[in-house]
């Protein structure tokens, strides 16, 4: 009985917190209170290392042509968004980027920000610095990377969309300023709360993240 009471209390506490976070008056709580999990440079490099796409069987002899056509479409897309401001991307372009990034090497970074702002929190700087070192490493340097901002489901759609864009921009500025990465090699996009990592737990901190994707498209990257 005592355990059941404790369990009920915990559930009621979680429900109360969830209700508070969903109120329009407190949208700034989206993505502000999670614990940051720092990653290492090596972990990021391994996650973003280009994959070798090889023909597996003779029955797939048409695959190289299809792959070439797909690559051409992706190249055109990346060329069209490189150097663009995050807010200038249309919803269609955001979805096209998400589709092109689906089979690319990627990693989710749990990066927290200061309350009601896009300033990177002190406790997350270690992860962002590891990202900067990784992207300038010989294994990854020269590729085009997508920095996609995501929030949890707390707050309104427009607020979360704008917040995810500002936070993706914040990461980009840090990488450009501190690690001299070319701004045109970093494509920033925000998805707000539209692509929750864990839809079953919409307020979970795992949804508050910055996803980094190696588009493996050096033909469009800066020389």
C-alpha positions as CSV (number, residue, x, y, z in Angstrom):
1,X,0.0,0.0,0.0
2,X,2.8,2.4,0.9
3,X,4.5,1.7,-2.5
4,X,1.2,2.2,-4.3
5,X,0.7,5.5,-2.6
6,X,4.2,6.6,-3.5
7,X,3.6,5.6,-7.1
8,X,0.3,7.5,-7.2
9,X,2.0,10.6,-5.8
10,X,4.7,10.4,-8.5
11,X,2.2,10.0,-11.2
12,X,0.2,13.0,-10.0
13,X,3.4,15.1,-9.7
14,X,4.3,14.3,-13.3
15,X,0.7,15.1,-14.5
16,X,0.9,18.4,-12.7
17,X,4.2,19.3,-14.2
18,X,3.0,18.3,-17.6
19,X,-0.1,20.5,-17.2
20,X,2.0,23.5,-16.1
21,X,4.4,23.1,-19.1
22,X,1.5,23.0,-21.6
23,X,0.0,26.3,-20.5
24,X,0.4,29.0,-23.2
25,X,1.8,31.4,-20.5
26,X,4.8,29.2,-19.9
27,X,6.0,28.1,-23.4
28,X,9.6,28.9,-22.6
29,X,9.9,25.7,-20.6
30,X,10.2,23.7,-23.7
31,X,13.7,22.3,-23.7
32,X,15.1,24.3,-20.8
33,X,15.3,21.9,-17.8
34,X,16.8,18.6,-19.1
35,X,20.0,17.1,-18.0
36,X,22.7,17.3,-20.7
37,X,24.6,14.2,-21.6
38,X,28.0,15.1,-22.8
39,X,29.5,13.1,-25.7
40,X,33.1,12.8,-26.8
41,X,34.8,13.9,-30.0
42,X,35.5,10.2,-30.9
43,X,31.8,9.3,-30.4
44,X,30.7,12.0,-32.7
45,X,33.3,11.2,-35.4
46,X,32.3,7.5,-35.3
47,X,28.6,8.4,-35.6
48,X,29.1,10.8,-38.5
49,X,31.7,8.9,-40.4
50,X,30.6,8.4,-44.1
51,X,29.1,5.0,-44.9
52,X,30.4,2.9,-47.7
53,X,27.6,2.1,-50.1
54,X,28.5,-0.9,-52.1
55,X,26.5,-3.0,-54.6
56,X,25.6,-6.2,-52.8
57,X,24.3,-8.5,-55.6
58,X,24.1,-8.6,-59.4
59,X,20.4,-8.4,-59.1
60,X,20.8,-4.8,-58.0
61,X,22.6,-3.8,-61.2
62,X,20.2,-0.9,-61.6
63,X,21.0,0.5,-58.2
64,X,24.0,2.7,-59.3
65,X,21.8,4.6,-61.7
66,X,19.1,5.1,-59.1
67,X,21.7,6.1,-56.6
68,X,23.2,8.6,-59.0
69,X,19.8,10.2,-59.7
70,X,19.1,10.4,-56.0
71,X,22.5,11.9,-55.3
72,X,21.9,14.5,-58.0
73,X,18.6,15.5,-56.4
74,X,20.2,15.8,-53.0
75,X,23.1,17.8,-54.3
76,X,20.7,20.3,-55.9
77,X,18.7,20.5,-52.7
78,X,21.8,21.2,-50.6
79,X,23.1,23.7,-53.1
80,X,19.7,25.5,-52.8
81,X,19.8,25.8,-49.0
82,X,23.5,26.4,-48.3
83,X,24.0,29.9,-47.0
84,X,20.3,30.4,-46.5
85,X,19.0,31.7,-43.2
86,X,17.1,29.2,-41.1
87,X,13.9,31.1,-41.1
88,X,13.9,31.4,-44.9
89,X,13.4,27.7,-45.3
90,X,9.8,26.7,-46.3
91,X,8.0,23.8,-44.7
92,X,8.5,21.9,-48.0
93,X,12.2,22.5,-47.9
94,X,12.4,21.4,-44.3
95,X,10.7,18.1,-45.2
96,X,12.9,17.6,-48.2
97,X,16.0,18.0,-46.0
98,X,14.5,15.5,-43.5
99,X,13.9,13.0,-46.2
100,X,17.4,13.4,-47.7
101,X,18.9,13.0,-44.2
102,X,17.1,9.8,-43.3
103,X,19.8,7.4,-44.5
104,X,22.8,9.6,-43.6
105,X,25.1,9.3,-40.6
106,X,23.7,11.3,-37.7
107,X,23.9,11.8,-34.0
108,X,21.5,13.4,-31.5
109,X,23.1,15.8,-29.0
110,X,21.3,16.6,-25.8
111,X,22.2,20.3,-25.6
112,X,20.4,22.5,-23.1
113,X,20.1,26.3,-23.3
114,X,19.6,29.1,-20.8
115,X,16.1,29.8,-19.7
116,X,13.9,31.4,-22.4
117,X,16.9,31.9,-24.7
118,X,19.0,30.4,-27.4
119,X,22.2,30.8,-25.3
120,X,24.0,27.4,-24.9
121,X,24.1,26.4,-21.2
122,X,27.4,26.1,-19.5
123,X,26.9,22.4,-18.8
124,X,26.4,21.7,-22.6
125,X,29.5,23.6,-23.8
126,X,31.6,20.4,-23.5
127,X,29.4,18.6,-26.0
128,X,29.3,21.6,-28.4
129,X,33.1,21.9,-28.2
130,X,33.5,18.1,-28.9
131,X,31.2,18.7,-32.0
132,X,33.5,21.5,-33.2
133,X,36.6,19.4,-32.9
134,X,34.9,16.4,-34.6
135,X,33.7,18.4,-37.6
136,X,37.2,19.8,-38.1
137,X,38.8,16.4,-37.8
138,X,40.4,14.8,-41.0
139,X,37.6,12.2,-41.1
140,X,34.8,14.7,-41.3
141,X,36.3,18.0,-42.5
142,X,34.9,19.2,-45.8
143,X,31.4,17.6,-45.7
144,X,28.2,19.5,-45.5
145,X,26.3,19.1,-42.2
146,X,22.7,19.7,-41.3
147,X,22.1,21.0,-37.8
148,X,18.5,20.3,-37.0
149,X,16.9,21.8,-33.9
150,X,14.0,19.9,-32.1
151,X,11.9,20.8,-29.0
152,X,9.6,18.8,-26.8
153,X,5.8,19.1,-27.1
154,X,5.4,21.8,-24.4
155,X,4.1,25.1,-25.7
156,X,2.6,26.2,-29.0
157,X,3.7,25.1,-32.5
158,X,4.8,28.6,-33.6
159,X,6.8,29.2,-30.5
160,X,8.6,25.8,-30.7
161,X,9.3,26.3,-34.4
162,X,11.0,29.6,-33.7
163,X,12.8,28.3,-30.7
164,X,14.2,25.3,-32.6
165,X,15.4,27.6,-35.3
166,X,17.1,30.0,-32.9
167,X,18.8,27.2,-31.1
168,X,20.1,25.6,-34.3
169,X,21.5,29.0,-35.3
170,X,23.1,29.4,-31.9
171,X,25.1,26.1,-32.4
172,X,26.1,27.2,-35.9
173,X,27.4,30.6,-34.7
174,X,29.4,28.9,-32.0
175,X,31.0,26.4,-34.5
176,X,31.8,29.2,-37.0
177,X,33.2,31.6,-34.4
178,X,35.2,29.1,-32.3
179,X,36.3,26.5,-34.9
180,X,36.3,28.5,-38.1
181,X,34.0,26.1,-39.9
182,X,32.6,27.6,-43.0
183,X,29.0,28.9,-42.5
184,X,27.9,27.5,-45.8
185,X,29.0,24.0,-44.8
186,X,26.4,24.1,-41.9
187,X,22.8,24.0,-43.0
188,X,20.5,24.9,-40.1
189,X,16.9,23.9,-39.9
190,X,14.3,23.9,-37.2
191,X,11.5,21.3,-36.7
192,X,9.9,22.5,-33.5
193,X,7.9,19.8,-31.9
194,X,6.9,18.2,-35.2
195,X,9.4,15.3,-35.1
196,X,9.5,14.0,-31.5
197,X,12.1,11.4,-30.9
198,X,9.8,9.7,-28.4
199,X,6.1,10.5,-29.3
200,X,5.0,8.3,-26.4
201,X,6.6,10.8,-24.0
202,X,6.1,14.2,-25.6
203,X,7.6,16.1,-22.7
204,X,10.6,13.9,-22.3
205,X,14.0,15.5,-22.4
206,X,15.1,13.1,-25.2
207,X,12.9,15.2,-27.5
208,X,14.9,18.3,-26.8
209,X,17.9,17.9,-29.0
210,X,20.1,19.1,-31.8
211,X,20.5,16.4,-34.5
212,X,23.7,16.6,-36.6
213,X,23.6,14.9,-40.0
214,X,26.6,14.3,-42.3
215,X,25.1,14.9,-45.8
216,X,28.3,13.4,-47.3
217,X,28.1,16.0,-50.0
218,X,31.5,17.4,-50.5
219,X,30.8,18.6,-54.1
220,X,28.9,21.5,-52.5
221,X,31.1,22.1,-49.5
222,X,33.6,24.9,-49.3
223,X,37.1,24.2,-50.6
